[in-house]
Amino acid sequence: ASAAIKRYVELGNALNATALSAIGTRYVCLLNATELRGIDPSSLRLASLDPSACSQETKNILYQKAKVAFSDQHRLPAYYELILPYLGGAPAADLKVLSKDDVNMNISTFVTLRRDSLMALTPGEVRGLLGLNLPALARWQHRAPVRDWIALQRQAELDTLHIGLTGGTQEGYINLVTPKFPALSSAPLGTVAMVFHLLPALLLSFLTASILS
């Protein structure tokens, strides 16, 4: 299938709506970046594709194409359903805008969003995206990526969601990565001396960061 698509493009044929419909969800992941960028956005209006199983690069490119394809319907209720298959490539800025539109995103869609985009969302924005489906977030709180998102939020803000999420940072606390030094019994004396020499400076840095937070 990959060879057939490549040959088709090499012969000067466009990946128009007819071609994309033939490729379909089954083979869309075979398209390389060059082929994807050659797609006319308007073709996506007539083709039914679902790139959820594709690479992140493919999702990113197709999302931008779909965003252009459906831009004239951005303020209509139908926009969300049209852009939904491509949301796995949406940047955080677009998700933040979408959170204001009462889209009631399904939790299965939410957990497959771009990781960096999901991590950039605030609890309020997540509530805006999920809407009526917000309670389902609690069932994912101990699994990635929701668990990782929770760890980046302040517990006080998570509490405003009223769904029992725990694991956020407490007021007055900061997450620190503890330096790993060699065991004293096995480290050279020079290394041990350097550790003790640097220890006051490290403690001072941590205390300063805690006070400023």
N, C-alpha and C positions, 0 to 999 in steps of 0.2 A: 504493500500500500504506500509506503514511504517513497519507494522508487517511482511508482506511478504518479504520485503527486509532484515529485521533483521534475519528472519528465514533462508533465503537463505544463508546469510553470516555465521550464526551459524553452518550450515551443512558443512562448509568448502569450499564453492564455492567462486571463485574469482570474483571480480567486473571487468571482462574483457570487451572487446569492445562489445561483444554480450549482456552482462548484462546491460552495460551502455546505449546501444541503446534501450533496452527494457524499462529501467527506463526513459530515455529521459529527456527533459527539464521539462516535467510536474511534475516529481517526484524527480528530482535531489536535490531539496532543502530539501528533507526528510532525506538525508544521514547525519549521525552524523560525528563528527570529526574523530573518529576512523575508520569508514568505508571509509571516504574520503582519509585518509592517506594510506589506504590499496590498493588504486587504482594504478595499474601499469601505469606510465605516457604514455607508448606506446599505451595504450588502447584509449587514447584521440585522437589519429591520425585517428581512424576509427569511433569514436562516434561523433554525432552532439549534443552538449549540449549548453545551454545558461543559465548561473547561475545569470543573472542580477537581478532576483527577490529574490535571496537567501540572507541569512545573510552575514554580512561582513566576518565572519570567513570562511564560505563556499567559498566565492569569493577568499579570500586570499589563501586558500589551493589549490583550483583548478587552480588558476593562476600559482602557483609554479609548479604544475604538468604539465600544458600546456607549460610552458616555457621550461621544460626539454624535453617534447615530440617533440617540434618543434625546438629545439636548432640547429639542423643540417641545418635549413633553415633560420637562423637568418639574414644572409646577402643577402637573396633573396627578391625580391619585394613581393612574396606571403606570407612572414612571417607575415606581418601586418594583412592580412585577416584571417590567421589561428589563431592568438593570440587575435584578436579583441573581440570575445565573453567573454574572460576572463579578459579583461583589468580593470574591476571593482575591481580587487584585486592586481593590480600592484603597487609596491612601487615607490616612487618618483625617485629613482636612475634609474630605468628602463624606466620611462617616459622621463627623461632627455636624455637618449640615443636614444630613439625613436624619439625625437624631431629633431634629425639630419638626419632623413631618408625620409623627404618629404612625410609623410603618409597622409596628408590632412584629419585629423580626423574630423568626423562629430560633430557638437555642441551637439547633443543629447548623444553622447558617452562621450564627454568631461565633461559634467555636472554630469555624473554618476560615475566619477572616485572616487577613495578613497579620502575622504576629506583631510586627512593629506598629501596625495601625491600631490593633486591639490594645496594646500596652499604653498607648498614648491617650486613651479615652478616660474621662473622669467618671465617677459613679453616676453623676447626674446625666451624662451623655449616654451611658449604658442603659440607664432607666428609660431615656428617651427612645433609644433604638428598640429595646425589647418590649416596652409597653406592657400589654396584658400578659406577655410571656416572661416577665421579670422573675416570678417565683421559681421558674425552672433553673435559674442561675444557681440557686442554693444546692441543687443536686449535683452540680459540677464543681463545687468549691474546693474539693480535694483532688481534682484532676486538672492536668494541663489542658488548655492554657489559662483557664479561669483561676486556678491556684496561683499561677505566677502573676496574673493581673492583680489579684487581691493583695499579694505581698507588697505591691508598689503603692497601695492606697493607704490613707490614714483611716484608722478604725472608726473614728468619729464620723467620717463621711460615709463609710460603709453602713454604719448604723442607721443613717437616714433612709436607706433603702427598705428597712424593716422586713428583711427576709432571713435574718439570722446568720449573715456572713461573718466569719471570724478569720483572723490571721493577718489583719492589717497592722500598720505601725501605730504605736501608742504615742500620745502627745509627750514631747520631751525626750523621746527615744530616737536614736538613729541606728540604721543597720551598718555594722562595721565588719570588715573582712579581717580576721585575725591573722597577722603575719605568722608564717611557719618558720621557726628558727630550728637549727640543728639541736638535737639533744645535747645537754651539757656534758654528758659522759663521753660523747663521741666527737664533739666539735673541737677543732684546734683551739688552743688558748687564745690566739689572736682573734679568732671569730667570736669567742665568748666575751672577750674584753670589748669588742666593737658593739656587741649587742647591748651590754650594760651601759656603754657610753651613749648609745642612741635612745635607750629606753626613756629617759626623762623627756626628750624632745617628742617622742611618739605620744606619750601620755599627755603632754601639754597640747599637742595638736588635737587629740581626741576630746579633751576637756573644752578647748576653745570651740570646736565644732558643735559640741553639745549645748554650750551656753548660747551660741549664735542661733541655733535651731529653735 
